[in-house]
Amino acid sequence: MLRSTGLGRKGDKGDPGAAGAKGDSGPIGPAGPQGVAGPAGSKGDTGAPGATGPTGVKGDPGPQGATGAVGPQGAKGDMGAIGPAGPAATTGTLQFIGNVTVSQTLLLALGAGMARRALTLAGVKTTDRLTFAAITPCAAGCEAMNVYATAADQVTVAYNTPALGIGAVISIPIAVYRILP
């Protein structure tokens, strides 16, 4: 007779059960040792330029430069246009024409006398009746006596010469006027 041990045969494996709930996190462990430094990275792009700074303090002026040489004188310009005629004046009044200067150097002169010098004066006509006025005092022994129109833009001035002149300079500036008819 067989004897029964009371154990039956092993049954089939059952289905797994549902997953359990996640447990609490454990404590953080201690920090590990510092690692070795890695290689340097490549150079980054250039940044945008910054704003312009404030203007600095004005410096002292530098020394004055040397004066340059005087350049050559230019050619004489053309004569300007003649202006319109002025208003008609009354008879016998004076009309200014211009200034002339009688100038002469006497190396050696003995004996007083009269001399006449031709001068250019723009605007004079041969039919003009002329008079004059001294602009400055004349040298001793010299004086303008009269002025006449001899041609268009031409006058002659008569003047006294000194009694004795050694290296004397005669300069007689006069203003010439037209006597209106």
C-alpha positions as CSV (number, residue, x, y, z in Angstrom):
1,M,0.0,0.0,0.0
2,L,1.0,3.2,-0.8
3,R,1.3,5.6,1.6
4,S,0.2,9.1,1.0
5,T,2.3,12.0,2.1
6,G,-0.4,14.5,1.8
7,L,1.3,16.7,-0.8
8,G,-0.2,17.0,-4.1
9,R,1.4,17.8,-7.3
10,K,2.9,21.3,-8.0
11,G,0.4,23.6,-9.8
12,D,1.0,25.9,-12.8
13,K,2.6,29.3,-12.2
14,G,0.1,32.1,-11.7
15,D,-0.1,35.5,-13.6
16,P,2.1,38.3,-12.1
17,G,0.4,40.7,-9.8
18,A,0.0,44.4,-10.4
19,A,3.2,46.7,-9.9
20,G,3.5,48.1,-6.5
21,A,3.6,51.8,-5.7
22,K,7.0,53.7,-6.2
23,G,8.9,53.9,-3.0
24,D,10.4,57.1,-1.5
25,S,13.7,58.4,-2.9
26,G,16.7,57.5,-0.8
27,P,19.1,60.0,0.6
28,I,21.6,61.8,-1.8
29,G,25.0,60.2,-1.6
30,P,28.2,62.2,-1.1
31,A,29.8,64.2,-4.0
32,G,32.3,62.4,-6.1
33,P,35.8,63.7,-6.7
34,Q,36.3,66.7,-9.2
35,G,37.0,65.6,-12.7
36,V,39.9,66.7,-14.9
37,A,39.4,70.1,-16.8
38,G,38.5,69.6,-20.4
39,P,40.2,71.3,-23.4
40,A,39.6,75.1,-24.0
41,G,36.7,75.8,-26.3
42,S,37.0,77.7,-29.7
43,K,37.0,81.5,-29.8
44,G,33.5,83.0,-29.9
45,D,32.3,85.6,-32.5
46,T,33.2,89.3,-32.1
47,G,30.6,91.3,-30.1
48,A,28.8,94.4,-31.4
49,P,30.8,97.7,-31.1
50,G,30.0,99.8,-28.0
51,A,28.6,103.3,-28.0
52,T,30.8,106.3,-28.9
53,G,32.4,107.8,-25.9
54,P,32.1,111.5,-24.9
55,T,34.1,114.1,-26.7
56,G,37.4,114.9,-25.1
57,V,38.6,118.3,-23.8
58,K,39.7,120.7,-26.6
59,G,43.5,120.9,-26.8
60,D,45.5,124.1,-26.9
61,P,46.0,125.7,-30.3
62,G,49.3,124.9,-32.1
63,P,51.9,127.5,-32.9
64,Q,51.3,129.8,-35.8
65,G,52.8,128.7,-39.0
66,A,55.3,130.8,-41.0
67,T,54.0,133.4,-43.4
68,G,54.2,132.3,-47.0
69,A,56.0,134.2,-49.7
70,V,54.0,137.0,-51.4
71,G,52.8,135.8,-54.7
72,P,53.2,137.6,-58.0
73,Q,50.8,140.5,-58.7
74,G,48.1,139.6,-61.1
75,A,47.4,141.3,-64.4
76,K,45.4,144.5,-64.3
77,G,41.7,143.9,-64.7
78,D,39.5,145.3,-67.3
79,M,37.8,148.7,-66.7
80,G,34.3,148.3,-65.3
81,A,31.3,149.6,-67.0
82,I,30.5,153.3,-66.8
83,G,27.7,153.9,-64.5
84,P,24.5,155.7,-65.4
85,A,24.6,159.5,-65.6
86,G,23.6,161.3,-62.4
87,P,20.8,163.7,-62.1
88,A,21.1,166.9,-64.0
89,A,22.7,169.6,-61.8
90,T,22.0,173.3,-61.8
91,T,24.1,175.7,-63.8
92,G,27.3,176.8,-62.2
93,T,27.6,174.0,-59.7
94,L,30.7,171.8,-59.5
95,Q,30.8,168.1,-60.3
96,F,33.8,166.1,-59.0
97,I,35.7,164.2,-61.8
98,G,38.7,162.7,-60.0
99,N,42.1,163.3,-58.3
100,V,45.5,163.8,-60.0
101,T,49.0,164.3,-58.5
102,V,51.7,166.3,-60.1
103,S,55.0,164.7,-59.1
104,Q,58.6,165.6,-60.0
105,T,62.1,165.3,-58.6
106,L,64.5,168.2,-59.2
107,L,68.1,167.1,-59.1
108,L,69.3,170.7,-59.5
109,A,67.0,173.6,-60.3
110,L,67.9,177.3,-60.0
111,G,65.3,180.1,-60.6
112,A,61.6,180.1,-59.9
113,G,59.3,179.4,-62.8
114,M,56.2,177.8,-64.1
115,A,55.9,174.3,-65.4
116,R,53.1,172.3,-67.0
117,R,52.5,168.5,-66.7
118,A,50.1,166.4,-68.8
119,L,48.2,163.8,-66.7
120,T,45.5,161.2,-67.4
121,L,42.1,161.8,-65.8
122,A,39.2,159.5,-66.9
123,G,35.9,161.2,-67.7
124,V,37.3,164.6,-68.9
125,K,36.1,166.0,-72.2
126,T,37.8,168.8,-74.2
127,T,34.7,171.0,-73.8
128,D,34.8,170.9,-70.0
129,R,35.5,174.0,-68.0
130,L,37.6,172.8,-65.1
131,T,38.7,174.0,-61.6
132,F,40.6,172.3,-58.8
133,A,41.2,172.3,-55.1
134,A,44.5,171.3,-53.3
135,I,44.1,168.0,-51.4
136,T,47.1,168.6,-49.1
137,P,49.5,171.5,-48.6
138,C,52.2,171.7,-51.3
139,A,55.9,171.8,-50.7
140,A,57.5,175.2,-50.1
141,G,57.8,177.2,-53.4
142,C,55.3,174.9,-55.3
143,E,51.6,175.5,-56.0
144,A,49.2,174.4,-58.7
145,M,48.0,177.4,-60.8
146,N,45.4,176.0,-63.2
147,V,44.1,172.9,-64.9
148,Y,42.8,172.4,-68.5
149,A,41.3,169.6,-70.5
150,T,43.5,169.0,-73.6
151,A,41.9,165.8,-74.9
152,A,39.5,163.1,-73.9
153,D,40.7,161.7,-70.5
154,Q,43.7,164.1,-70.5
155,V,44.4,167.3,-68.5
156,T,47.5,169.5,-68.1
157,V,48.3,171.2,-64.7
158,A,50.4,174.4,-64.5
159,Y,52.4,174.8,-61.3
160,N,55.1,177.0,-59.7
161,T,58.6,175.5,-59.2
162,P,60.9,176.5,-56.3
163,A,63.6,179.1,-56.7
164,L,66.3,176.6,-55.7
165,G,65.8,172.9,-55.8
166,I,68.6,170.3,-55.1
167,G,67.1,166.9,-54.9
168,A,63.7,168.5,-54.2
169,V,60.6,166.3,-54.6
170,I,57.5,168.1,-55.9
171,S,54.1,166.4,-55.1
172,I,51.0,168.4,-55.7
173,P,47.8,166.4,-55.2
174,I,44.6,168.1,-56.5
175,A,40.9,167.3,-56.9
176,V,39.5,168.3,-60.3
177,Y,35.9,169.5,-60.8
178,R,33.8,170.2,-63.8
179,I,31.9,173.6,-63.8
180,L,28.4,172.7,-65.1
181,P,27.1,175.2,-67.8
